[in-house]
Amino acid sequence: MQNALMHRFVDVNGVRLHIAEQGEGPLVLLLHGWPESWYSWRHQFGALAAAGYRVVAPDQRGYARSEQPSDVASYTLLHLVGDVIALIEELGEERAVLVGHDWGAPVAWTAAMMRPDKVRAVAGLSIPPILPGGMVPPSTTRTLYGENFYQVYFQQPGVADAEFAKDIPESFRRLLVGASGDNPYFDEPRPLVVPDGLGLLDAMPSSPELPVWLTEEDILTYAEDFAPHGEQAFTGAFNWYRNIERNNELLAAFRGRTIDVPALYVVGDRDMVTSLRGPDGGPPVGDLLRGAAGPGNPMSTIAPHMRAPVVLPGCGHWTQQERPAEVNTALLDFLAGIDGPASR
């Protein structure tokens, strides 16, 4: 039995990806978000492997140790879902359970919608199921939140890239603390907005102390994985945002499709995502969660086989890092509901 965490590279869908893997059994793919890597799942490998699963977490295209295609148009959801499906096949598996956090969640939700023959269940952390494009396009977010909304700011080629690459460890420190439930700068979740004339990191002053779930070693691990890309350290990651509008165009034919496999949604009640509205400008995610069991809830309509959402008190955006024990319990309970409680 494979007990140790192992690392290797695989070639899938035209790109070279770094993957971390542990355990044997049914495949569970863990898909990180922005601007993270496989390391964001460091607390999940052991628990899932011990329960009898083969756990694999890639650095997705453009991130950390994986290849960073130069063409901005190489980062659409069709490419990202293609990477996931090709990875399942490269690993010699027929199907997988997908678990995605932040940007990894739209990839997981979209893969489950498009390829239920390959995705037998799906869990999303932080980002709820929004189909078909996965994220609200900038043309809409400008109206909802203004020109300084962080996703609009990311559309400017090279601007956020240079800001974040200037001091990579400090960028991770500010972002990981600033978007967490331990953020000392605001009490309630709110949309992330860039201060006038400044950068996004200026909205998150450097914290002299780290929360208990984050260490200096964690920050350096992230930084060391991104540093080899130099001034382009975060460009691949930002290119995901630069395809949001394109994603909604490319996936227009899938409007009305649903996610027809077992599904789970986990979110912190201090996650800024709970303050955001859907593509139609409807109620914020937090309001939908409070009425999650009600008929007609958009999340239940999109994912009719979704369990009641798991809401983690005091947790911010970095769900599986801030609340690893609770997330592991939720995932193992979800998997047991699919596979039964037997471990290997």
N, C-alpha and C positions, 0 to 999 in steps of 0.2 A: 504493500500500500504506500502511496506517495504521501509522506507526512511532511516533508520539507517544502517550503516555498521555493519555487524554481523560476528562473528567468530565461527567456530565449527570444529569438526573432523569427517571424513568419512573413512570407510574401502572400498577400491576399488582395484581390481586386486592383492590382496594379500598384500597390504601395507596400512598403516594408514596415511592419508594426512590431513593436516590442510588447511582449505579453508576460505576465506573472501568473503562475498556476500552482495549485495545490490540491491534493485529494484525488479520489477515484469515485466513480459513480455517475449518475445523471448530471449532465452539463448545466452549470449556472454561469452565465456571462455577466460580469459586473462592468457597467459602462459609466465612466466618470463624467464629470461636468467641467465647466469653465471656472478657473483656468488650471485644472488639476491634472491628475495622472492616475495610474494604477494604485499609487500610494494612498489615495483617499479611501481605499477599501482595506487598509492594513488591518483593521479590527474585525473584518468579516471573514477573511480567509480561514482562519483556524476553526471558528465556530461552524461554518458551513461544511468544511472538509470533515470535521469530526462527526457531523451528522450524516455523512455518506454521500457527499456531492463532489464532483470535479469542478473546482472553482477556477475560472480564468478571467483575468482583468487585463485588457489591452490598454496601452497608451493609444488613444484614438488618433486618426490621421491629423498631423499638424501639431501634436502635443509631445512634449518631453522627449523621450528617446526614439519616438517613431518618426518616420519620414514626413517631411513637410513639402507637399507639392507647391510649386510656385504660382500656379494659376489660381486666382481667386475663385473661379467657377468650378474648381475641383472639390469644393466643400459643401455641395448641396446635400440635402437629406437623402437624395437618391444614391449619392456616393457613399454616405455614411451608413445607410441601411445595407447597401451592397457590401461594405466592409464586414458588417456583422454576419450576414448570410454566408459570405465566403469564408469567414473565420470558423463558423460552425462546421462547414464542410472540410476545411483544412485540418481541423482537430479530429476528423474522422467520425463526427457525430451526425445523426439525422436531425435532431431537434435540440432545443435548449430553452431554459427559462432565462429571460432577460430581466436584469435589474439595472435601472438607470437613475442617476442623480443629476439634477440641474440639466444641462444640455444633453446628457446621456439619456434622460427620461424621454424627450421627444424622439430620439433615435429609437429607443425601446418601444414606445407607444406606436410609432409609425411602422416599425418592423413587424410588430404584432398585427397591425391592421392590414399590411400588405402581404405578409407571408405567414399566415396561421399554420401552414404546413410545416414550417420550420420553428415557430415560436409556440411552445405549448402552454406558457403562462408568462405574465409580465408584471413587473412592479416598478412604479415610478416614485422617486423621492424628490420632494420639493415642487417639481413642475407637474401639474395635472394633465390629463389627456386633452390636448387641443389639436383637433384635426381639421383639415388635412395637412397644414403646413408646419405644425409643431410649435410655432411661435407667432405672436401677433406682429404683422409687418410694420416697419418703421413709418409708412404712410399713415397708419392708424395711431401708433404710439405718439407721434408728433402731436396729433390732435388731443390725445388723452392726457399727455404729461409734459408737452412742450419740447423745444429744441434741445434742451439740456438733459433730457432723459438719457441714461447711460447707453442704451442700445442705439439711440440716434447718434450719440457722440462716437460710438465705435465704427460708424459707417465711414468716417473720414480716413482715407488711406494714410498710414504711417503715423498718425497723431497719437492715438492711444498706444500703438506699438512702441514708440519712442519713450513715452511716459513710463510704461511698465518695465521696459528693458534697461532703463537707466540704472536702477539699483534693484536687482531681482529679489534678493532676500527681503528688502524693505517693502517691495510691492506685495509679496506674499504676506508679510506680517500685517500690513495695514488692511489688506482685503480680508484675510481670514478672521482677524479680530473684528473688523468693521462690519461685516455682514453676519456676524454670529449673534446668538442669543445673549452673549455676554458683552455686546457692544455697549460701551458706557456713554455713547453720544446721543441716543434717543431711546425713549421708553416704548413706543409703539411702532410696529412695522410700517414702513412707508416706501414709496417708489424711490429708487436710487437716482439722484439727480446730481449733475456736475455743477459745481459753483461757477458763477459767471467769470469768464476770463481765466479759469484755472483748469486743472485736470481732475479726473475721477478720484485719484488717491488723496487729493486735498479735502475731499469730503469725509475722509477717514484718517484723522490725525494718528500719528504713531503712538502706540500704547506702550508705556514703560513696563507693564506687566502682562504676561500671557494668561489666558484662561487655563483652567486645569487640564482641559482636553488637548491643548496644543503646547508643544515644546520647541525649544530652539533647534533641536535635531530635526523635528518635522519640517520646519521652515527651510533649513539647509538642504534636506533631502529633495524637496520640491525644487529649490533654486539650482541645485547641482544637475538635476535632470533637464532643466530648461536652458541652462547656461551655454551648452555647446552650440546653440543656434545663434548666439551673439545678439546683434541688434534686431534680429528677426525672431527672438526667443518666443514672443507671444503672437507673431503675425498669423501663423496657422490657426491659432485659437480664435483670434479676432475675425478671421475669414469665415468662420461658421456664422457669425452675426451678419456678415456682408452678403449672405445668401438668403436671409429670411424672406425678403420680397420674392426672390427667385423661387424659393421653395413653395410659396403659396401659388405661384403661377404653374410650376411644374406638376404640382399635385392636385390641380383643380379638378381633374377627372375623378378623383377619389372623394369628392365632397358627398357626404351622406353615408359613407362607409363607416362601419363600427368596428370595435375591437372585440372579437368574438371568442376570446380565450379567457381563462381565469385571470383576474387583475387585482392589484393592490395599490393603494396610494398612501404614502406616509409623508407627513409634513410637520414642521415645527410651528407653533402658534406665534413665534416671533420672527418667522421667515418673511422677508420683504415681499416674497411672491404672494403672500396672503392679502397684500394690499393692492395687487394689480387686478385690472378688469380684463374680461374676455374680449375677443376680437369684435364683438358687437357692442362694446362699451357697457355691457351688463354689470351685474353685481360683482364686487371683488371676490376673489377666491375664498377669503375668510368667511364671507357671508354664505357662500355656497356650502362650505364645510359645516356651518351651523345648521343648515337644512339638508344635510347630505342624504338623509334617508327619504326625503320627500319625493313624490312622483314629479317627473318633469325636470329634475335636476340635470343640468347639461352633462355633468360627469357621468351620471348613471345612464344617460341616453347614449353617450359615446362608447362607454364600456359597460354594457348591460350585465356582465358577469363580475363586476367589481365588488369586492367586499366593502364593508363600511370603512371609510378612511381612518387611518391611525393618526391622531393629532398629538404631538409631543409637547407638553407644557414647558415653556422657557427655552425651547430650542429654536435656534436661528436657521440660517440657510445651509450650513454644512452638516446636514442631517446625520449621516452615518459616522461622522467624526465627533460631533458634539454629544450624541447619544448612542454610542455603539451597542451597549447592552440592550436597550429598548429596540433598536433597529434589528439586531440579531434575533431577538425574540419574535418580532413581527414577521421577519422573513422565514424563520424556521416554522412558525405556526402556519404561515401561508403555504410553504412547501409541504408540510405534513398534511394539509388539507387536500393537496394534489396527489402526493405519493404515499400517504400513510405515515405513521409515526416511526416506523422501523429505521434504525440507523445501521451503518455498516461498520 
